[in-house]
Every structure is written in C-alpha cells, then in structure tokens.
Amino acid sequence: MTTFDNREKAFEAKFAHDNDLRFRILARRGKLIGLWAAEKLGKSGAAAEDYAKSVLLSDLEVPGDADIIAKLLGDLKSLGVGEADLKAMLAEKLAQAEAQVAGEEA
C-alpha cells in the first residue's frame, strides 16, 4: 500500500466513526428530550421509557428537527410549551448527550 492508500483508509475510517458518533449523540438527545417531555406529561417508569422511544422514533421520520418538534409540540402545547421552548430544550439535551457519549468513549 502506498501512503496515499493509507491516508484514504484513515479518512474513510474517521468519516465512519464521526457518522456513528453523530448518530449516537442524536439518539441520546432524542431519549433525553423524550424523558423530559414524559416527566412534563406526568409519566414515569416504563410509561416514560415508552414515551421516550416514541419521541426517538418520530425523530427518524425526516431529516432535521422538524419531526421531533412537531410531535413534542402536539403533545405539550396544552401545557404551555412552545416551539421556542422546545428548541432551547433540544439544544440543552444535545449538549448533555454530547457529554454523555464523550464520557462513554473515554
């Protein structure tokens, strides 16, 4: 193998690792915000976990955050939670997810 081939393999490996890491962070964020919303809705235990899974699955429907915001907005609007609140909470949960996943890799 040449140096170029080695560099190409290294770039491919880094790309795959970065994509896997991003997926794990977004999945963790979905679960965290799902558990937060479940608490707002008065759910706990297995019901909260099931709700968090439904939020996570809704996040896989379309790229971006529109799908998860739409689900949470529909479920939490009666509690006075608005889109700006959800976007702020998504950012907070993303930071938590990044820290948790980084801790797992260390």
N, C-alpha and C positions, 0 to 999 in steps of 0.2 A: 504494500500500500504506500501511496505517496503521502506527503504532508497534506496536500490538498484533500485527498480522500479522508484522512484522519480529521481534518477540520470540518469537512462536510458531515461526517458521522457525529462529531461533537455538537455541531449546530442542530442537527436533527434530534439528538438526544435532549438537548436543552429545550427545544421547542416542545417536544412531547412532555417533558417534565413541567414546563410552565403551563401548558394547557391542562394537565392533570391537576396541578396546584390550583389554578383558577376555578376549575370545576368543583373541587373540594371546598374551596372558600365560599363559592356561591351556594353550594348545597348546605353548608353550615349556616350561612346567613339566612337562608330560607327556613331552616329549622328554628333558628333563634327568633326570627320575627314571628314565626308561627306560634311558638310557645308564648311569646309576649302577647300576641293577639288572643290566644286561648285564655290567658290569665285575665285579660280585659273582659272577655266574654263569660268569665266565671267557671271555666273548665279547669279540671285538674286531673292528675294521674293519667290513666290510659286515654281518657277523652281528650286531654290536652295533647298527648302524643299523636293521636289520630288526626286531630285538627292540624297540628304542625305538618304532618305528612301530606294532608290535602293542600296546604299552602305551598309546600315544596313541589308537589306535582303540578299545581297551577302555574308555577314559575317556569315550567318546562314547555309550556304551550307555544309561546312565541318568544323570539329573542328580545332581550331588554327587560325592563322592569314593569312595563305597562300591564302585563297579565297579573302579576302578583299584586300590584297596586289596585287593579280593578276588583280582584277577589276580596282583598282586605277592606277596601272602601265599601263594598257591598255589605260585608259582614259587620263593620264597625261604625258605619255612618250614623246609626241610631244612637251611638254612644258619644257622638260629637267629635269623632276623629275625622280629620280632613286629609286631603291629599298632601298638603304641606307637612302635616304631622307624620304621615306615612313615609314620605321621602326622607325626612330627618331621621326617623327611626331606622329606615333601611341603611342610611349612612352609618349610624351608630352600630347597628348589628354587623355591618360589613367590617368595621374596624375590629369588633370583638372576634368575628370569625377569622380574620387575618391573624390576629394574635394567637388564637387557639390553634390554628393549623400550623403556624410557625413554631409554636411550642411542641407540637407533635413531631415536627421534623428535626428538632434539635436533639 
